[in-house]
Amino acid sequence: MTVAIRVPLRIVVLVLVVPVRMAWDALVVAGRFLRDTVLRPLGRALLWVGKALFVWPSVGLWSYVLVPVGRALAWLGTVLVVVPALWCHRYVLTPLGHALAWVYARVLSPIGHAITWLLRGVGAVLAAVGTGVYTAVARLARHLLVVPARWLYDRVLTPVGRAVARCVRGLGRLLGLIGTGIGVALYWTLRVLLVLPALALRRRVLAPVGRFLAVVAREVGDALGHAWRIAGRISRALGRALGALFRWIFVEPVRWVYRTVLTPAGHLVRDGVLRPAAEGARVLGRAVREALTGARDTVRQARADLRRMLFGEPRQAAAVDRREPQGRAARTLGSSTTALTKD
C-alpha cells in the first residue's frame, strides 16, 4: 500500500512543486539583485541622511549647548544653593541643634524622669486596686455563670448532641448506600451505552483510519521534500541553461563587438584624432601663453615709458656702505675696551 501510494503521489507532487520552486528561485535572485543594487545603497544613503539630520545636530547640541548650559547651571546651583545651605547648616542649624540638645539634656530629661516616676507610682496603686476588683468580679462570674453553664453542658447538651450525632451517622450511612447503588447503576449504564461503543469505534474504525492518514501524511511530507529537492536541481539547471543562452546570445556578441570593433576603432580615434588634437591644443596653449607673456611685457614697458614721460626718471637711492668699520670704529670683541671688560 505504501509503494502504491508513494510513486503516484511523488509524480503529482513533483509536477505541482516544480513551478513553485522555479518561481521561488526567481524571487530569490530578484530579491538579491534588488538588495545589492537598490536597498543596500538606499539604506546607506538613508543612514547618512539620518546621521546628518539627527545624530550630528544632536551631538553638536549636546557638545556646544547642553554641556555648557549644564555647567553654568551647576555653577549657579553651587553658588546660589549649595554654598548658602552649607553656611546655614554650619552657622545656624548646628548651633541651634547644640542649644536644643543642651535644653533636652538639662531641662526636658529631668522633667520627663520625674513625670515617669510619678506615673509609675500612680500605675502601681491603680494596678493594686484593679487586681482586687478583678478577683472579686471573676469569683462572682464563676459562681453565677461558669458553674451553671458547665452543669447544663454536662447534664443536658452532651446527651442530646450524642443522640443527634448517632441519628445523623445512621442517616448518612443510609444515604451512602443509596448513592452507591445509584452510582453503580449509572456506571454500568454509561459503560454499556457509551464507553464500550466508543472503545469499539476507536479500535475498529478510528485507529485504522488514523494509521492510514499517518502513512498518507508521512508520504506526502516525504514527497514534498523529495519534489522540492528535485525541483531545486531542475531550477538550477534551467537557470544555468538560461544564463548560458543569455551569455551566448547577448554577452558574447557584445564582448566580440567590443573587442573586435569598438576597441580598434577607439584606438584609431585615439591615435589619429585625440592625440594630434591634444598635441595641437598643447602647442596652441603654449603659443597663447607666450603671446600673453609678450603682451604683458609690452604693456608693462609702455606703462614705464609713460610714467617716465609724465614724471621723469625716478630718483636713484643713495649707495650705503655696508662693510665693517675700520680702525677704532671696528668691533672690540677681543679687546678690553668694551663696556663689560674695561677697567
Summary of the structure (lengths in Angstrom):
residues: 343
radius of gyration: 59.7
end to end distance: 137.0
largest distance: 161.8
contacts: 713
relative contact order: 0.05
helix: 91%
strand: 0%
